[in-house]
Amino acid sequence: MLTPETVRSYIEESLLCEHVEVRGDGQHFEAIIVSELFEGKSVLKQHQVVYDALGDRMKSEIHALSMRTMTPDKWKST
């Protein structure tokens, strides 16, 4: 069974992140992802960056991923 820690490591391996949190039950996951790569991008584009980084894992291993993505500045102000 896929763990939140494994999903977190996939994200951290694929993206330059300042902060990543992942929770889930083995099939459905929720993530908070903070990265400078999101700067100047819409939320949709930010999510596409993550999906692109995870690649085929989104089709084969991760069945559902809900995300809150933000820039480091936004993260610091929350």
N, C-alpha and C positions, 0 to 999 in steps of 0.2 A: 504494500500500500504506500502510496506517495505521501510524504509528510510535509507539513508547512516548512520545516527546516530545509528540505530538499528543494522546494520551490524557491525559497529565499536564496539558496546557493545558486540555482539556475539564473536568477535575476542578477545577482551580484557578479557572476562569471561573465554575463553578457553585456552589462551596462555599467558605466561609471556612476555609482550611486553614493550619495552622502548618508542615506539612511534607508533601510528596508525592514518592514515588519510584515509577516505573513501569518495568517490564522486559517485553519480549515479542518475539514473532516476526512481528508483523503481523496475526495473528488471535487469538492467545491471549496474555493479559496478566496480570501479577502486579503488585499495587500495595500500597504502604504509605501509609496516609492518616492524618494526625494532625489532629484538629479539636476545638475546644471544643464543637461541635454534638453530639458523641457523648456528652457528659457525661450520666450517669444513664440511658443507653440500653443495652439488651442488644446483643450482637454482631449479632443478626439485625436489630434496628432500626437499628443503625449502617449496616449494609450497605444497608438499604432507603433510608436517607437518600442514599447515594451513587447507587444505581440511579435514584431519583427525580430527582436532580440531572442525571444523564446522559440521562434521558428516552429519546426515540426512538433516540438513538445506540446504546443497548444492543441495539436490535432490528435496526438497519440497518448500523452500522459495526463495533461491537465484538462479536465473536462469543463471547468468553469472557473474564471478568475475575475473577481470584482476588484477594481482598483481605485485608489485615491492617489493621484499623481500631483506632485508640486515641485516648484523650484526651491532651492535652499532658502531664499529670502522669504518666500511664502511660508515655509516650514517654521522658520524662526519667529514669524509673527503669529503663529497659531498657538 
